[in-house]
Amino acid sequence: LICEVYHLMKDILGLGQDEIAKEFQDWNKGLLDSFLMEITADIMKFKDVDGEYLLPKIRDTAGQKGTGKWTGISALEYGVPVTLIGEAVFARCLSALKDERVIASKALPKSPVPSSVDKRAFLVHLQQALYASKLISYTQGFMLLREAAKVNNWNLNNGGIALMWRGGCIIRSVFLGNIKEAYTKNPQLTNLLLDPFFTERISSSLPALRQVVSQAVLGGVPAPALSAALAFYDGYRSEVLPANLLQAQR
C-alpha cells in the first residue's frame, strides 16, 4: 500500500523525493504513525555517496520470503477473502518480470496522466486512502485468524495479538493500539469494520479511497492493493451480491 501511494505521488503528482519524504514525515505524526512510515520517509531522503538519491538506483524487482504466500495459501484453504495480501504477493511476482515489462512499456499504449489534479487535495486523499486500506487489510487478517481459530478450536486473544505485533515487529504502529481497544471492548467482535471507532474512521476516509482508486485507473498507475481494499469494502457491505447468477450458471 505504501509503495502504491509513493507511485501515485511520483507519477500522478510529479513530486520529487524531498516532497514525498516530507509528506510521509507529516503522516507519521498522526493516525499513520508507524515504523514503516518512519523508515519510508528516511529512505526518500537518503542519498548515495555520489550525492544522488539512492532509491531510483535500486532495481524495481521485489523478492519475497514466503510469509505473504503462506498467508495467501491459508486464506484460500480457509475460504477467507484476504485480498490485499494476495494482491501484494502478486504485485511482487509482477515486478519480477522486469525484462518483459521493459518490452511491454514500449509496445503497449499508456494512459495520459490527468492534468487537472489538485495536488494538495489529492495528497489529503492519499493519506486517508492509505489509512482506510490499512484498516481493511487488518480486518481481513483478523477474519483469517477468526476462521482458523474456529476450525482448530483455538482460543485467541486478538487484542493481545495486536499488542504483540506492536511490541517488536515491522508492522508495529499506533494503529495496533486501536485494534487492541476494539477487542478489549468486545472480545466477540466479528469484524473490525463493525467496531464503532473504526466504522467512523472508514466512513470518513472512504470517499478519499474512491478518489484515489479512480485517479490511479485514469492515469494508468497500477494500484492493486488500494483497488482490492475498495472492492472488498463494497462487497462486504453489500446485502446482495451477484453470486446467485454464479450459482445459476453452475
C-alpha positions as CSV (number, residue, x, y, z in Angstrom):
1,L,0.0,0.0,0.0
2,I,2.8,2.4,0.9
3,C,4.6,1.6,-2.4
4,E,1.4,2.3,-4.4
5,V,0.9,5.7,-2.6
6,Y,4.6,6.5,-3.4
7,H,4.0,5.6,-7.1
8,L,0.9,7.8,-7.3
9,M,2.7,10.7,-5.7
10,K,5.5,10.3,-8.3
11,D,3.6,9.6,-11.4
12,I,0.2,11.4,-10.9
13,L,1.5,14.4,-9.0
14,G,5.1,14.5,-10.2
15,L,6.5,15.0,-6.7
16,G,10.2,14.9,-6.1
17,Q,11.7,12.7,-3.4
18,D,12.1,15.6,-0.8
19,E,8.5,16.4,-1.2
20,I,7.4,12.8,-0.8
21,A,9.7,12.5,2.2
22,K,8.0,15.5,3.8
23,E,4.5,14.0,3.3
24,F,5.5,10.7,4.9
25,Q,7.1,12.6,7.8
26,D,3.9,14.6,8.3
27,W,1.7,11.5,8.1
28,N,3.9,9.7,10.6
29,K,2.8,12.3,13.2
30,G,-0.8,11.3,13.1
31,L,-3.0,8.2,12.6
32,L,-0.5,6.6,10.3
33,D,2.3,6.8,12.9
34,S,4.3,3.6,12.3
35,F,7.7,2.0,11.8
36,L,7.2,1.6,8.1
37,M,6.1,5.2,7.6
38,E,9.1,6.4,9.5
39,I,11.7,4.4,7.5
40,T,10.0,5.3,4.2
41,A,10.5,9.0,4.9
42,D,14.1,8.3,5.7
43,I,14.6,6.2,2.5
44,M,13.2,9.0,0.4
45,K,15.8,11.4,1.7
46,F,18.7,9.1,1.7
47,K,21.5,9.9,-0.8
48,D,24.3,7.7,-2.1
49,V,28.0,8.5,-1.7
50,D,27.8,10.5,-5.0
51,G,25.2,12.8,-3.6
52,E,22.3,11.4,-5.7
53,Y,19.2,9.8,-4.3
54,L,19.7,6.1,-3.7
55,L,16.1,4.9,-4.3
56,P,16.0,5.4,-8.1
57,K,19.2,3.2,-8.4
58,I,17.5,0.2,-6.7
59,R,16.2,-2.3,-9.2
60,D,12.4,-2.5,-9.1
61,T,12.1,-6.2,-8.7
62,A,10.9,-7.5,-5.3
63,G,11.7,-10.9,-3.9
64,Q,9.8,-12.5,-1.1
65,K,10.5,-14.6,2.0
66,G,7.3,-16.6,1.7
67,T,5.2,-15.2,4.5
68,G,2.7,-13.5,2.2
69,K,2.5,-16.6,0.0
70,W,1.8,-18.8,3.0
71,T,-0.9,-16.4,4.2
72,G,-2.5,-16.4,0.8
73,I,-2.5,-20.2,0.7
74,S,-4.1,-20.3,4.2
75,A,-6.7,-17.8,3.1
76,L,-7.7,-20.0,0.2
77,E,-7.7,-23.1,2.3
78,Y,-9.9,-21.5,5.0
79,G,-12.1,-19.6,2.4
80,V,-11.4,-16.1,3.7
81,P,-11.0,-13.2,1.3
82,V,-7.6,-11.9,2.3
83,T,-7.4,-10.0,-0.9
84,L,-4.9,-7.3,0.0
85,I,-2.1,-9.6,1.0
86,G,-2.8,-11.7,-2.1
87,E,-2.5,-8.7,-4.4
88,A,0.7,-7.6,-2.6
89,V,2.2,-11.0,-3.3
90,F,1.1,-10.9,-7.0
91,A,2.5,-7.4,-7.3
92,R,5.9,-8.7,-6.2
93,C,5.6,-11.5,-8.8
94,L,4.7,-9.0,-11.5
95,S,7.7,-6.8,-10.5
96,A,10.0,-9.7,-11.1
97,L,9.0,-9.8,-14.8
98,K,11.4,-6.8,-15.4
99,D,12.6,-7.8,-18.9
100,E,9.0,-8.4,-20.1
101,R,7.9,-5.1,-18.5
102,V,10.6,-3.2,-20.4
103,I,9.4,-4.6,-23.7
104,A,5.7,-4.1,-22.9
105,S,6.4,-0.5,-21.8
106,K,7.5,0.3,-25.4
107,A,4.8,-1.9,-27.2
108,L,1.6,-1.2,-25.2
109,P,-0.2,2.1,-25.1
110,K,-0.2,4.2,-21.9
111,S,-3.0,6.3,-20.4
112,P,-2.3,10.0,-20.3
113,V,-1.7,11.4,-16.8
114,P,-4.6,13.5,-15.7
115,S,-3.6,17.2,-15.9
116,S,-6.2,18.7,-13.6
117,V,-5.4,17.1,-10.3
118,D,-5.4,19.4,-7.3
119,K,-2.1,18.5,-5.7
120,R,-2.9,19.4,-2.1
121,A,-6.4,17.9,-2.2
122,F,-5.0,14.6,-3.7
123,L,-2.3,14.3,-1.0
124,V,-5.0,14.5,1.6
125,H,-7.0,11.9,-0.2
126,L,-3.9,9.7,-0.4
127,Q,-3.3,9.9,3.3
128,Q,-6.9,8.9,4.1
129,A,-7.0,6.2,1.4
130,L,-3.9,4.6,2.9
131,Y,-5.5,4.7,6.4
132,A,-8.7,3.1,5.1
133,S,-6.9,0.4,3.1
134,K,-4.7,-0.4,6.1
135,L,-7.8,-0.8,8.2
136,I,-9.3,-3.1,5.6
137,S,-6.1,-5.2,5.4
138,Y,-6.1,-5.7,9.2
139,T,-9.8,-6.5,9.0
140,Q,-9.0,-9.3,6.5
141,G,-6.1,-10.6,8.6
142,F,-8.3,-10.9,11.7
143,M,-11.0,-12.6,9.7
144,L,-8.5,-15.3,8.8
145,L,-7.4,-15.7,12.4
146,R,-11.1,-16.0,13.5
147,E,-11.8,-18.7,10.9
148,A,-8.6,-20.6,11.8
149,A,-9.5,-20.4,15.5
150,K,-13.0,-21.8,14.7
151,V,-11.7,-24.7,12.7
152,N,-8.8,-25.6,15.0
153,N,-10.6,-24.8,18.3
154,W,-8.1,-22.1,19.3
155,N,-8.9,-19.6,21.9
156,L,-7.2,-16.5,20.5
157,N,-6.7,-13.2,22.4
158,N,-7.0,-10.9,19.4
159,G,-6.2,-7.8,21.4
160,G,-3.1,-9.4,22.8
161,I,-2.0,-10.4,19.4
162,A,-2.3,-6.8,18.2
163,L,-0.2,-5.7,21.2
164,M,2.4,-8.4,20.5
165,W,2.9,-7.0,16.9
166,R,3.2,-3.5,18.4
167,G,5.9,-4.7,20.7
168,G,8.5,-5.6,18.1
169,C,7.5,-6.2,14.5
170,I,7.9,-4.5,11.2
171,I,4.2,-3.6,11.2
172,R,4.3,-2.0,14.7
173,S,2.2,1.2,14.8
174,V,-0.1,3.3,16.9
175,F,-2.9,1.8,14.9
176,L,-2.5,-1.6,16.6
177,G,-3.4,0.1,19.9
178,N,-6.8,1.0,18.4
179,I,-7.3,-2.6,17.4
180,K,-6.4,-3.8,21.0
181,E,-9.1,-1.3,22.4
182,A,-11.7,-2.6,19.9
183,Y,-11.2,-6.3,21.0
184,T,-11.0,-5.2,24.7
185,K,-14.4,-3.6,24.4
186,N,-15.9,-6.5,22.5
187,P,-13.9,-9.8,22.6
188,Q,-16.6,-11.3,20.3
189,L,-16.2,-8.6,17.7
190,T,-16.9,-10.4,14.3
191,N,-15.2,-7.7,12.1
192,L,-13.0,-4.7,12.9
193,L,-15.1,-2.5,10.5
194,L,-18.1,-3.0,12.8
195,D,-16.3,-1.5,15.8
196,P,-17.8,2.0,16.3
197,F,-14.3,3.6,16.3
198,F,-13.3,2.0,13.0
199,T,-16.8,2.4,11.5
200,E,-16.5,6.1,12.0
201,R,-12.9,6.2,10.5
202,I,-13.8,4.1,7.5
203,S,-16.9,6.2,6.8
204,S,-14.9,9.4,6.8
205,S,-12.0,8.1,4.7
206,L,-13.9,6.1,2.1
207,P,-14.6,9.0,-0.3
208,A,-10.8,9.6,-0.4
209,L,-10.2,6.0,-1.3
210,R,-12.7,6.2,-4.1
211,Q,-11.0,9.3,-5.4
212,V,-7.5,7.7,-5.3
213,V,-8.5,4.5,-7.0
214,S,-10.3,6.5,-9.7
215,Q,-7.3,8.7,-10.4
216,A,-5.0,5.6,-10.5
217,V,-7.2,4.0,-13.1
218,L,-7.5,7.1,-15.2
219,G,-3.7,7.7,-15.0
220,G,-2.8,4.1,-15.8
221,V,-0.9,3.7,-12.5
222,P,-1.2,0.2,-11.0
223,A,-2.7,0.2,-7.6
224,P,-3.9,-3.4,-7.0
225,A,-3.9,-3.3,-3.2
226,L,-5.7,0.0,-2.9
227,S,-8.2,-1.2,-5.5
228,A,-8.6,-4.5,-3.7
229,A,-9.4,-2.7,-0.4
230,L,-12.2,-0.7,-2.0
231,A,-13.6,-3.8,-3.8
232,F,-13.6,-5.8,-0.5
233,Y,-15.3,-3.0,1.3
234,D,-18.1,-2.6,-1.3
235,G,-18.5,-6.4,-1.3
236,Y,-18.7,-6.8,2.4
237,R,-21.2,-4.0,2.9
238,S,-23.5,-5.4,0.1
239,E,-26.6,-7.2,1.3
240,V,-27.0,-8.7,-2.2
241,L,-24.1,-9.9,-4.4
242,P,-24.3,-11.4,-8.0
243,A,-23.3,-14.9,-6.7
244,N,-26.8,-16.0,-7.3
245,L,-26.1,-15.8,-11.1
246,L,-22.9,-17.8,-10.5
247,Q,-24.9,-20.5,-8.8
248,A,-27.5,-20.4,-11.6
249,Q,-24.7,-20.9,-14.1
250,R,-23.4,-23.8,-12.2
